[in-house]
Amino acid sequence: MDEGAESLARAIGARVKQERKSRGWTLDQLAVSAGVSRRMVVNVEQGSVNPSVGTLLRLSDALGVGLPALVQPPNPLAAKLTPRGEGAVLWTGEQGGQGVLVAGTEPPDVVELWDWTLAAGEQHASGPHSDGTRELLHVQGGTVVVTVGNDSFELQAGDALSFRGDIAHAYANTTADSARFSLTVFEPGVGAAHRTESRNA
């Protein structure tokens, strides 16, 4: 990992550990709730890995905090500025593409704003997010092929697509030129299942 990735991994690890301990959970409890291995939770908390977006989503949902909360310090202000180049790089492609989380809201209804670039030939596949998740994608440049379940859409610069994020989906650049797109993810009721379980316990 480069210095920026290491710093982000440490910050995420500290936040996951803080949230886990505030709930009085063991490593095993978080692992089971998030559907990841205990070893992964340990590695994330130690900041020794750069976890996938999918892993971060599972951890943030299990903790009921939403993905933006794991990569940003708590913000008591009415507004938060993310200067250019200071978003959280949560995905890096083999050819240099990036998925950067640039802004987000707090639970229970979490909205994430992403800035994505896909180099020639790169693809990012995602499993289903939590029930009710919706995504809005707007192509800024190049060509992006979006697959949602069994459907596939080829988008050019200026095209936009809204789709369900609670089924398997993927973004791909099948051309020889780079592509860039903005992505907004809406995930309603983050942590609601866990809050319900706690009330019923």
N, C-alpha and C positions, 0 to 999 in steps of 0.2 A: 504493500500500500504506500502511496505517496504521503507527504506530510499532511495535506488537506484531508485525505481519506482517513488517516490515522486519528487526526483531531476529531473528525466527525464520529468515527467509531467509538472513541473514548467518551464523547459527549452522549451518544446514544446509550452506551453501556451504563453510564452513571445514572441516566434518567430511568432506564428500565429497572435498575437495581433500587432506585429511590421509590419508584411506583410500586414495585413488588413488596418492598419492606413496609411501606405505608399501609399495605393491605394485610400485613402479617402472613404473607404467603412464603412457603418454601420454594426452592428452585424447582422441585418436582411438581408442586401445585401449579406453578406458572407454566411449566412445560406441558402438563396434561391439558390445562385450560386453553393453551394456544395451539396445541397439536403439533408441537415441535419436540425435538429430543432435549433431554436435560443437558447434554453436552453443548448443544447450540445455545441454550440460555446462559450457561456458564461462559462460553466464548463471547457472546454478545455483551454480557455484563463486564467482562474483563477488557473489552475493546480490542480483542485480538483477531476479530474477523470483520469483514465488510459484508453484513448480511444482505440477502436478496430483498427486494421490495416485498415479495410475498411473505417472507419471514417477518419482516417489520410490521406488515399489516396484521398478521396473526397475533403478534405480541401486543401491538397497540390496541387491537380489538379486545383481546383477553383482559388487558388492564383497564379498558374502558376510557382510554384517553385520546384515541385518534392518532394517526400517523404524524401530523404536524407537531404534536406535543412531544414526540420522541426526538425530534431534530431541532427544536427551537426551545430556548429558555422560556420559563413562564413570563407572560407579558401582561402586567396590570394596566397598561395604557390603553387608550381608546383606539390607537392605531399603531401599526408596526411597519416600519420601512425595511425592505430587503434591498440593499444597494446592488447594482449590477455586479454579477460575478460572485455574490455571496450566498446564493441559494445552496441547499443541501444536495450534493450529487449522490443520488441513491442507486443509480445504475450506470455502468460504463460498458460500452460495447467493445468487442475485440478490435474494431477498426477506429475506435476513438469517439463513437457516439456517446451521448449522455442523456440521462433522465434526471432533471434537476427540479426538486420541489422548491418553488420560490415563495409560496405563501399558503396559509391554511387557517382554518377556524377551529374553535374548540368544540368538544362534544356538547350535547349529544348528536347534533346533526353536523357532521364534519364536511367541509368543502376544501379540496386541495387544488392548487393551481400549479401546473407543471410546465416546464419548458424542455421539450425533447428535441434532440438531433439524432438522426440515424445516418451513419456513413453508408456508402455503397455496400449493398448486400447484407446489412445488419437487420436483425429481427429481435423483438422483445415479446415473449409469450407470457401470458398471465393466466393463472387459474381463476376460478370464480371468486369474487370478493363477497362480502356479507350480503345477505338478502336485502334487496331494495337499492343496491348501489347503481348509480347511473353515471355515464361518462359523456363528456362533450369534447370533441376533437376538432381543431381548426388548423388546416395546413397553411403554414406561412411560406414555405418554399419547397420545391421538389415534388416528388410523388410518394405517397404513403398508401400501402395496401393494408386495410384493416379487416381482420377476420373476426367475426362474432358468431360463436357456435359454428354452424355449417355455412354461414353466409360470408361472402367476401366483397369488399368495396374498394375500388381504386380511386383515391382522392388526389386531385391536383391542387396547386397553390390557389388559395381562396375558397376551396371546398370545405364543408363542415359536416360532421356526422354526430348524431346523438345515438347512444346505444346502451344496452344493459351491461353493467359491469359485474353482475352476479352470475354470469355464465362465462365459460372460457373464452378468451379473446387474445388477439395478438396484433402488433403493429410491425410492418416490414417495409424495407426499402429495397426493391428489386432492381433498381436502376444503377447506373454507373455514377450518378451524381448524389450529393448529400441531400437530405431532406430535413425539414424542421417543422414542428407543429406544437401548438399549445394544447394542453389537456386539462380539463376540469373534471374532478371526480367528486361526486356527492355520495356520501355514505351516511344514511340516516340511522339514528338510534344507536350510535357506537356505545358499546358496553351495556346496553339495555338488558340483554339476556343475563349478564352476570349480576346486574343490580337486582333483577327479578329473583335469581337464584339466592342472593344474599337475603332478600326480604323473606323468602320462603324457608330459609334454613332454620 
